[in-house]
Amino acid sequence: MKHKKDSIRVGEVTLPYSVNARGWRTPNNRIIQNPLKAQRYAEVMNDALKSNPIKVRAA
């Protein structure tokens, strides 16, 4: 994150910045306006993905 309105990226997780809501949007459509809390949320989500990876089956 180089600018205050950049998306937050941690590993495979990206939280996009919403200009209209003035915060970072989570996958469950929650808005986090504090950048430190948004960063921590992304870190927790990335850790959860590492410990419990999503399995993709071929069709």
PDB file of N, CA, C and O in Angstrom:
ATOM      1  N   MET A   1       0.843  -1.172   0.000  1.00  0.00           N
ATOM      2  CA  MET A   1       0.000   0.000   0.000  1.00  0.00           C
ATOM      3  C   MET A   1       0.891   1.238   0.000  1.00  0.00           C
ATOM      4  O   MET A   1       1.572   1.521   0.986  1.00  0.00           O
ATOM      5  N   LYS A   2       0.882   1.966  -1.098  1.00  0.00           N
ATOM      6  CA  LYS A   2       1.706   3.163  -1.205  1.00  0.00           C
ATOM      7  C   LYS A   2       0.904   4.439  -0.982  1.00  0.00           C
ATOM      8  O   LYS A   2       1.448   5.455  -0.549  1.00  0.00           O
ATOM      9  N   HIS A   3      -0.388   4.380  -1.280  1.00  0.00           N
ATOM     10  CA  HIS A   3      -1.257   5.531  -1.083  1.00  0.00           C
ATOM     11  C   HIS A   3      -2.368   5.139  -0.125  1.00  0.00           C
ATOM     12  O   HIS A   3      -2.689   3.959   0.016  1.00  0.00           O
ATOM     13  N   LYS A   4      -2.944   6.112   0.522  1.00  0.00           N
ATOM     14  CA  LYS A   4      -3.941   5.803   1.549  1.00  0.00           C
ATOM     15  C   LYS A   4      -5.214   5.166   0.999  1.00  0.00           C
ATOM     16  O   LYS A   4      -5.981   4.581   1.763  1.00  0.00           O
ATOM     17  N   LYS A   5      -5.454   5.264  -0.294  1.00  0.00           N
ATOM     18  CA  LYS A   5      -6.660   4.676  -0.885  1.00  0.00           C
ATOM     19  C   LYS A   5      -6.359   3.451  -1.735  1.00  0.00           C
ATOM     20  O   LYS A   5      -7.178   3.070  -2.571  1.00  0.00           O
ATOM     21  N   ASP A   6      -5.213   2.833  -1.543  1.00  0.00           N
ATOM     22  CA  ASP A   6      -4.862   1.618  -2.268  1.00  0.00           C
ATOM     23  C   ASP A   6      -5.557   0.416  -1.650  1.00  0.00           C
ATOM     24  O   ASP A   6      -5.955   0.437  -0.485  1.00  0.00           O
ATOM     25  N   SER A   7      -5.694  -0.623  -2.446  1.00  0.00           N
ATOM     26  CA  SER A   7      -6.190  -1.891  -1.924  1.00  0.00           C
ATOM     27  C   SER A   7      -5.140  -2.487  -1.006  1.00  0.00           C
ATOM     28  O   SER A   7      -3.948  -2.229  -1.171  1.00  0.00           O
ATOM     29  N   ILE A   8      -5.574  -3.280  -0.042  1.00  0.00           N
ATOM     30  CA  ILE A   8      -4.662  -3.946   0.888  1.00  0.00           C
ATOM     31  C   ILE A   8      -4.478  -5.374   0.409  1.00  0.00           C
ATOM     32  O   ILE A   8      -5.454  -6.099   0.212  1.00  0.00           O
ATOM     33  N   ARG A   9      -3.218  -5.783   0.219  1.00  0.00           N
ATOM     34  CA  ARG A   9      -2.907  -7.133  -0.245  1.00  0.00           C
ATOM     35  C   ARG A   9      -2.005  -7.823   0.761  1.00  0.00           C
ATOM     36  O   ARG A   9      -0.964  -7.298   1.156  1.00  0.00           O
ATOM     37  N   VAL A  10      -2.434  -9.029   1.172  1.00  0.00           N
ATOM     38  CA  VAL A  10      -1.639  -9.874   2.059  1.00  0.00           C
ATOM     39  C   VAL A  10      -1.702 -11.283   1.494  1.00  0.00           C
ATOM     40  O   VAL A  10      -2.757 -11.917   1.524  1.00  0.00           O
ATOM     41  N   GLY A  11      -0.585 -11.777   0.980  1.00  0.00           N
ATOM     42  CA  GLY A  11      -0.572 -13.112   0.399  1.00  0.00           C
ATOM     43  C   GLY A  11      -1.550 -13.206  -0.751  1.00  0.00           C
ATOM     44  O   GLY A  11      -1.421 -12.494  -1.747  1.00  0.00           O
ATOM     45  N   GLU A  12      -2.529 -14.085  -0.614  1.00  0.00           N
ATOM     46  CA  GLU A  12      -3.539 -14.278  -1.660  1.00  0.00           C
ATOM     47  C   GLU A  12      -4.791 -13.439  -1.432  1.00  0.00           C
ATOM     48  O   GLU A  12      -5.722 -13.492  -2.236  1.00  0.00           O
ATOM     49  N   VAL A  13      -4.828 -12.679  -0.365  1.00  0.00           N
ATOM     50  CA  VAL A  13      -6.017 -11.906  -0.003  1.00  0.00           C
ATOM     51  C   VAL A  13      -5.847 -10.446  -0.429  1.00  0.00           C
ATOM     52  O   VAL A  13      -4.816  -9.826  -0.168  1.00  0.00           O
ATOM     53  N   THR A  14      -6.871  -9.913  -1.087  1.00  0.00           N
ATOM     54  CA  THR A  14      -6.887  -8.503  -1.463  1.00  0.00           C
ATOM     55  C   THR A  14      -8.192  -7.890  -0.982  1.00  0.00           C
ATOM     56  O   THR A  14      -9.276  -8.389  -1.282  1.00  0.00           O
ATOM     57  N   LEU A  15      -8.074  -6.808  -0.236  1.00  0.00           N
ATOM     58  CA  LEU A  15      -9.249  -6.054   0.190  1.00  0.00           C
ATOM     59  C   LEU A  15      -9.277  -4.765  -0.624  1.00  0.00           C
ATOM     60  O   LEU A  15      -8.444  -3.886  -0.405  1.00  0.00           O
ATOM     61  N   PRO A  16     -10.219  -4.633  -1.560  1.00  0.00           N
ATOM     62  CA  PRO A  16     -10.267  -3.424  -2.388  1.00  0.00           C
ATOM     63  C   PRO A  16     -10.794  -2.225  -1.604  1.00  0.00           C
ATOM     64  O   PRO A  16     -11.642  -2.365  -0.722  1.00  0.00           O
ATOM     65  N   TYR A  17     -10.283  -1.059  -1.937  1.00  0.00           N
ATOM     66  CA  TYR A  17     -10.750   0.174  -1.300  1.00  0.00           C
ATOM     67  C   TYR A  17     -11.991   0.664  -2.019  1.00  0.00           C
ATOM     68  O   TYR A  17     -12.020   0.721  -3.248  1.00  0.00           O
ATOM     69  N   SER A  18     -13.013   1.016  -1.263  1.00  0.00           N
ATOM     70  CA  SER A  18     -14.244   1.554  -1.826  1.00  0.00           C
ATOM     71  C   SER A  18     -14.281   3.057  -1.579  1.00  0.00           C
ATOM     72  O   SER A  18     -14.335   3.503  -0.433  1.00  0.00           O
ATOM     73  N   VAL A  19     -14.252   3.833  -2.653  1.00  0.00           N
ATOM     74  CA  VAL A  19     -14.275   5.290  -2.526  1.00  0.00           C
ATOM     75  C   VAL A  19     -15.622   5.746  -1.973  1.00  0.00           C
ATOM     76  O   VAL A  19     -15.678   6.655  -1.145  1.00  0.00           O
ATOM     77  N   ASN A  20     -16.706   5.119  -2.427  1.00  0.00           N
ATOM     78  CA  ASN A  20     -18.044   5.511  -1.973  1.00  0.00           C
ATOM     79  C   ASN A  20     -18.235   5.265  -0.487  1.00  0.00           C
ATOM     80  O   ASN A  20     -18.809   6.100   0.211  1.00  0.00           O
ATOM     81  N   ALA A  21     -17.756   4.121   0.005  1.00  0.00           N
ATOM     82  CA  ALA A  21     -17.934   3.772   1.417  1.00  0.00           C
ATOM     83  C   ALA A  21     -16.778   4.275   2.277  1.00  0.00           C
ATOM     84  O   ALA A  21     -16.841   4.208   3.505  1.00  0.00           O
ATOM     85  N   ARG A  22     -15.728   4.776   1.640  1.00  0.00           N
ATOM     86  CA  ARG A  22     -14.527   5.278   2.317  1.00  0.00           C
ATOM     87  C   ARG A  22     -13.928   4.240   3.264  1.00  0.00           C
ATOM     88  O   ARG A  22     -13.669   4.517   4.435  1.00  0.00           O
ATOM     89  N   GLY A  23     -13.716   3.036   2.724  1.00  0.00           N
ATOM     90  CA  GLY A  23     -13.115   1.974   3.519  1.00  0.00           C
ATOM     91  C   GLY A  23     -12.807   0.774   2.649  1.00  0.00           C
ATOM     92  O   GLY A  23     -13.032   0.795   1.439  1.00  0.00           O
ATOM     93  N   TRP A  24     -12.289  -0.274   3.273  1.00  0.00           N
ATOM     94  CA  TRP A  24     -11.926  -1.489   2.557  1.00  0.00           C
ATOM     95  C   TRP A  24     -13.049  -2.493   2.674  1.00  0.00           C
ATOM     96  O   TRP A  24     -13.584  -2.724   3.759  1.00  0.00           O
ATOM     97  N   ARG A  25     -13.401  -3.087   1.552  1.00  0.00           N
ATOM     98  CA  ARG A  25     -14.519  -4.034   1.487  1.00  0.00           C
ATOM     99  C   ARG A  25     -14.003  -5.446   1.698  1.00  0.00           C
ATOM    100  O   ARG A  25     -13.049  -5.879   1.051  1.00  0.00           O
ATOM    101  N   THR A  26     -14.648  -6.156   2.616  1.00  0.00           N
ATOM    102  CA  THR A  26     -14.296  -7.546   2.897  1.00  0.00           C
ATOM    103  C   THR A  26     -15.156  -8.463   2.029  1.00  0.00           C
ATOM    104  O   THR A  26     -16.128  -8.002   1.430  1.00  0.00           O
ATOM    105  N   PRO A  27     -14.817  -9.752   1.949  1.00  0.00           N
ATOM    106  CA  PRO A  27     -15.624 -10.668   1.122  1.00  0.00           C
ATOM    107  C   PRO A  27     -17.086 -10.767   1.547  1.00  0.00           C
ATOM    108  O   PRO A  27     -17.942 -11.090   0.723  1.00  0.00           O
ATOM    109  N   ASN A  28     -17.388 -10.495   2.810  1.00  0.00           N
ATOM    110  CA  ASN A  28     -18.785 -10.554   3.254  1.00  0.00           C
ATOM    111  C   ASN A  28     -19.445  -9.169   3.219  1.00  0.00           C
ATOM    112  O   ASN A  28     -20.430  -8.924   3.916  1.00  0.00           O
ATOM    113  N   ASN A  29     -18.877  -8.252   2.385  1.00  0.00           N
ATOM    114  CA  ASN A  29     -19.402  -6.900   2.149  1.00  0.00           C
ATOM    115  C   ASN A  29     -19.405  -6.008   3.374  1.00  0.00           C
ATOM    116  O   ASN A  29     -20.184  -5.057   3.446  1.00  0.00           O
ATOM    117  N   ARG A  30     -18.559  -6.297   4.324  1.00  0.00           N
ATOM    118  CA  ARG A  30     -18.374  -5.427   5.479  1.00  0.00           C
ATOM    119  C   ARG A  30     -17.351  -4.356   5.096  1.00  0.00           C
ATOM    120  O   ARG A  30     -16.414  -4.638   4.349  1.00  0.00           O
ATOM    121  N   ILE A  31     -17.517  -3.146   5.594  1.00  0.00           N
ATOM    122  CA  ILE A  31     -16.584  -2.054   5.313  1.00  0.00           C
ATOM    123  C   ILE A  31     -15.767  -1.786   6.569  1.00  0.00           C
ATOM    124  O   ILE A  31     -16.313  -1.599   7.657  1.00  0.00           O
ATOM    125  N   ILE A  32     -14.441  -1.772   6.398  1.00  0.00           N
ATOM    126  CA  ILE A  32     -13.535  -1.457   7.503  1.00  0.00           C
ATOM    127  C   ILE A  32     -12.849  -0.151   7.143  1.00  0.00           C
ATOM    128  O   ILE A  32     -12.140  -0.078   6.139  1.00  0.00           O
ATOM    129  N   GLN A  33     -13.051   0.884   7.954  1.00  0.00           N
ATOM    130  CA  GLN A  33     -12.494   2.192   7.645  1.00  0.00           C
ATOM    131  C   GLN A  33     -11.115   2.417   8.261  1.00  0.00           C
ATOM    132  O   GLN A  33     -10.381   3.297   7.811  1.00  0.00           O
ATOM    133  N   ASN A  34     -10.755   1.657   9.259  1.00  0.00           N
ATOM    134  CA  ASN A  34      -9.449   1.785   9.884  1.00  0.00           C
ATOM    135  C   ASN A  34      -8.438   0.933   9.112  1.00  0.00           C
ATOM    136  O   ASN A  34      -8.615  -0.283   9.026  1.00  0.00           O
ATOM    137  N   PRO A  35      -7.377   1.538   8.544  1.00  0.00           N
ATOM    138  CA  PRO A  35      -6.428   0.762   7.739  1.00  0.00           C
ATOM    139  C   PRO A  35      -5.681  -0.304   8.530  1.00  0.00           C
ATOM    140  O   PRO A  35      -5.343  -1.351   7.978  1.00  0.00           O
ATOM    141  N   LEU A  36      -5.417  -0.063   9.807  1.00  0.00           N
ATOM    142  CA  LEU A  36      -4.724  -1.062  10.619  1.00  0.00           C
ATOM    143  C   LEU A  36      -5.617  -2.279  10.868  1.00  0.00           C
ATOM    144  O   LEU A  36      -5.147  -3.416  10.833  1.00  0.00           O
ATOM    145  N   LYS A  37      -6.891  -2.041  11.115  1.00  0.00           N
ATOM    146  CA  LYS A  37      -7.830  -3.148  11.305  1.00  0.00           C
ATOM    147  C   LYS A  37      -8.036  -3.920  10.011  1.00  0.00           C
ATOM    148  O   LYS A  37      -8.160  -5.145  10.031  1.00  0.00           O
ATOM    149  N   ALA A  38      -8.075  -3.213   8.886  1.00  0.00           N
ATOM    150  CA  ALA A  38      -8.233  -3.874   7.597  1.00  0.00           C
ATOM    151  C   ALA A  38      -7.009  -4.737   7.287  1.00  0.00           C
ATOM    152  O   ALA A  38      -7.144  -5.842   6.761  1.00  0.00           O
ATOM    153  N   GLN A  39      -5.816  -4.234   7.614  1.00  0.00           N
ATOM    154  CA  GLN A  39      -4.592  -5.001   7.401  1.00  0.00           C
ATOM    155  C   GLN A  39      -4.606  -6.265   8.250  1.00  0.00           C
ATOM    156  O   GLN A  39      -4.266  -7.344   7.765  1.00  0.00           O
ATOM    157  N   ARG A  40      -4.992  -6.139   9.498  1.00  0.00           N
ATOM    158  CA  ARG A  40      -5.053  -7.295  10.405  1.00  0.00           C
ATOM    159  C   ARG A  40      -6.092  -8.301   9.922  1.00  0.00           C
ATOM    160  O   ARG A  40      -5.853  -9.507   9.976  1.00  0.00           O
ATOM    161  N   TYR A  41      -7.238  -7.822   9.453  1.00  0.00           N
ATOM    162  CA  TYR A  41      -8.286  -8.692   8.927  1.00  0.00           C
ATOM    163  C   TYR A  41      -7.756  -9.495   7.738  1.00  0.00           C
ATOM    164  O   TYR A  41      -8.013 -10.694   7.630  1.00  0.00           O
ATOM    165  N   ALA A  42      -7.014  -8.827   6.842  1.00  0.00           N
ATOM    166  CA  ALA A  42      -6.444  -9.504   5.684  1.00  0.00           C
ATOM    167  C   ALA A  42      -5.407 -10.544   6.115  1.00  0.00           C
ATOM    168  O   ALA A  42      -5.324 -11.617   5.518  1.00  0.00           O
ATOM    169  N   GLU A  43      -4.620 -10.236   7.142  1.00  0.00           N
ATOM    170  CA  GLU A  43      -3.624 -11.193   7.645  1.00  0.00           C
ATOM    171  C   GLU A  43      -4.300 -12.436   8.217  1.00  0.00           C
ATOM    172  O   GLU A  43      -3.851 -13.556   7.972  1.00  0.00           O
ATOM    173  N   VAL A  44      -5.369 -12.244   8.971  1.00  0.00           N
ATOM    174  CA  VAL A  44      -6.101 -13.375   9.559  1.00  0.00           C
ATOM    175  C   VAL A  44      -6.721 -14.226   8.454  1.00  0.00           C
ATOM    176  O   VAL A  44      -6.681 -15.455   8.519  1.00  0.00           O
ATOM    177  N   MET A  45      -7.294 -13.578   7.440  1.00  0.00           N
ATOM    178  CA  MET A  45      -7.882 -14.327   6.328  1.00  0.00           C
ATOM    179  C   MET A  45      -6.817 -15.116   5.575  1.00  0.00           C
ATOM    180  O   MET A  45      -7.060 -16.257   5.182  1.00  0.00           O
ATOM    181  N   ASN A  46      -5.647 -14.529   5.370  1.00  0.00           N
ATOM    182  CA  ASN A  46      -4.572 -15.216   4.664  1.00  0.00           C
ATOM    183  C   ASN A  46      -4.076 -16.417   5.474  1.00  0.00           C
ATOM    184  O   ASN A  46      -3.807 -17.477   4.909  1.00  0.00           O
ATOM    185  N   ASP A  47      -3.955 -16.256   6.786  1.00  0.00           N
ATOM    186  CA  ASP A  47      -3.548 -17.375   7.641  1.00  0.00           C
ATOM    187  C   ASP A  47      -4.574 -18.505   7.598  1.00  0.00           C
ATOM    188  O   ASP A  47      -4.215 -19.682   7.605  1.00  0.00           O
ATOM    189  N   ALA A  48      -5.860 -18.135   7.552  1.00  0.00           N
ATOM    190  CA  ALA A  48      -6.915 -19.147   7.485  1.00  0.00           C
ATOM    191  C   ALA A  48      -6.848 -19.903   6.157  1.00  0.00           C
ATOM    192  O   ALA A  48      -7.102 -21.107   6.118  1.00  0.00           O
ATOM    193  N   LEU A  49      -6.511 -19.212   5.077  1.00  0.00           N
ATOM    194  CA  LEU A  49      -6.378 -19.881   3.779  1.00  0.00           C
ATOM    195  C   LEU A  49      -5.184 -20.830   3.764  1.00  0.00           C
ATOM    196  O   LEU A  49      -5.240 -21.897   3.152  1.00  0.00           O
ATOM    197  N   LYS A  50      -4.104 -20.439   4.439  1.00  0.00           N
ATOM    198  CA  LYS A  50      -2.919 -21.297   4.490  1.00  0.00           C
ATOM    199  C   LYS A  50      -3.193 -22.573   5.271  1.00  0.00           C
ATOM    200  O   LYS A  50      -2.767 -23.654   4.865  1.00  0.00           O
ATOM    201  N   SER A  51      -3.900 -22.456   6.387  1.00  0.00           N
ATOM    202  CA  SER A  51      -4.135 -23.624   7.231  1.00  0.00           C
ATOM    203  C   SER A  51      -5.259 -24.509   6.715  1.00  0.00           C
ATOM    204  O   SER A  51      -5.288 -25.702   7.014  1.00  0.00           O
ATOM    205  N   ASN A  52      -6.184 -23.947   5.945  1.00  0.00           N
ATOM    206  CA  ASN A  52      -7.316 -24.710   5.428  1.00  0.00           C
ATOM    207  C   ASN A  52      -7.526 -24.330   3.963  1.00  0.00           C
ATOM    208  O   ASN A  52      -8.470 -23.606   3.647  1.00  0.00           O
ATOM    209  N   PRO A  53      -6.648 -24.814   3.050  1.00  0.00           N
ATOM    210  CA  PRO A  53      -6.751 -24.395   1.649  1.00  0.00           C
ATOM    211  C   PRO A  53      -8.042 -24.877   0.990  1.00  0.00           C
ATOM    212  O   PRO A  53      -8.605 -25.907   1.361  1.00  0.00           O
ATOM    213  N   ILE A  54      -8.484 -24.121   0.028  1.00  0.00           N
ATOM    214  CA  ILE A  54      -9.693 -24.464  -0.718  1.00  0.00           C
ATOM    215  C   ILE A  54      -9.322 -25.536  -1.747  1.00  0.00           C
ATOM    216  O   ILE A  54      -8.382 -25.372  -2.524  1.00  0.00           O
ATOM    217  N   LYS A  55     -10.074 -26.627  -1.733  1.00  0.00           N
ATOM    218  CA  LYS A  55      -9.801 -27.713  -2.671  1.00  0.00           C
ATOM    219  C   LYS A  55     -10.668 -27.537  -3.909  1.00  0.00           C
ATOM    220  O   LYS A  55     -11.880 -27.341  -3.813  1.00  0.00           O
ATOM    221  N   VAL A  56     -10.034 -27.610  -5.064  1.00  0.00           N
ATOM    222  CA  VAL A  56     -10.751 -27.463  -6.332  1.00  0.00           C
ATOM    223  C   VAL A  56     -10.749 -28.822  -7.018  1.00  0.00           C
ATOM    224  O   VAL A  56      -9.700 -29.436  -7.214  1.00  0.00           O
ATOM    225  N   ARG A  57     -11.936 -29.274  -7.377  1.00  0.00           N
ATOM    226  CA  ARG A  57     -12.061 -30.563  -8.066  1.00  0.00           C
ATOM    227  C   ARG A  57     -12.257 -30.322  -9.544  1.00  0.00           C
ATOM    228  O   ARG A  57     -12.956 -29.390  -9.943  1.00  0.00           O
ATOM    229  N   ALA A  58     -11.643 -31.157 -10.355  1.00  0.00           N
ATOM    230  CA  ALA A  58     -11.857 -31.071 -11.799  1.00  0.00           C
ATOM    231  C   ALA A  58     -13.226 -31.649 -12.137  1.00  0.00           C
ATOM    232  O   ALA A  58     -13.642 -32.662 -11.575  1.00  0.00           O
ATOM    233  N   ALA A  59     -13.905 -31.004 -13.042  1.00  0.00           N
ATOM    234  CA  ALA A  59     -15.258 -31.462 -13.406  1.00  0.00           C
ATOM    235  C   ALA A  59     -15.244 -32.602 -14.377  1.00  0.00           C
ATOM    236  O   ALA A  59     -16.304 -33.089 -14.771  1.00  0.00           O
TER     237      ALA A  59
END
